Amino acid sequence: MSRCVIISACPVSPELAEALRPDDFIIACDAGYRNCAPLGRRPNIIVGDFDTAPCPEQQDDDIIVLPHVKDDTDTEYAAKLVSEKGFDEVLLLGGLGGRRVEHTLANLCTGLGLEQRGVRTTLLDERSRITYVMPGETRVGLHHHLHPQRCAGGGGDHRRLNAAALAGTFRSLPA
């Protein structure tokens, strides 16, 4: 199984390095490249419009500079690369919390878009681990997961949601 780790810009603690595997392929999104040092890793690719951090020095083709005006977040662009490169698992770090709630919501939808394309996705921070349960799937022993009918609360208890669904869109990369 090949896994890609997408690292976004919300600060991450060094303890999250325990979630990394030696053979992970790492894509850092914009200022997310700053999160690689506390994790003890170097990104394989950096993507971004660099509106939140200066563009680091380029080495080979490991940096993809995106336009400032675009329909997707830098993290969603990274997710599209993951899909194109054929990874079957994603761990998203630095994608929850932060000052802009719309980025957290966009990251949740991006994770759902990956799941809909058969890429098992986990969003992780120091307090939460979010995975997706798709229609027809059953999982046992997971807490804090998103599901169209159920939402896990603290301590693993489940609370019923009425008429709630998380939906996202996922468009292909432009040619």
C-alpha positions, 0 to 999 in steps of 0.5 A: 500500500502506498501512502502520501502525507499532505502537510498543510499550514496549521501548526503541527506538534513534533509528536505527530511525527509518530504517525509518519512512516519511513516510506511516506511520500510527502507533499507540503502545501504552501506554508505547510513546508514549515511544518516538515522540520518539526516532524523531522521530514523533508517534502518530496513536493511543495505546492502553493501560491505562497500567499502565506509563506515565501516560496522556498528555494527551488531544487529540481522540479520539487516546487509547483507554484500555483496561481493566486486566483484559482478555484481550489485551495492548495491542499485540494490541488495536492489531493488531485496530485495524490489521485493522479499519482495513484496513491491509495492512502492519504494522511493529512496533517496541518489541515484542522484548526487554524484561523480560517474555518473555511480551510478546515471545512474545505479540507474535510470536503477534500478528504471526502473527495479522495475517499469517493475516488477510492483513496483511504483518507485520514485527517489528524491533529493532536486532538482528532483523528477523522476518517470517512465511512462511505455508504455500504462500509462498516467499521468497528472501533473507530472514533471521531469519524464522519458518516452521513448518518452518525457523528462520533462525539468525545469518548466514542459515544455516537449521536444521531444526526437528522438529515445531515450529510457532508458533500464535496466536489472534486474536479480533475486537474486542468490539462 
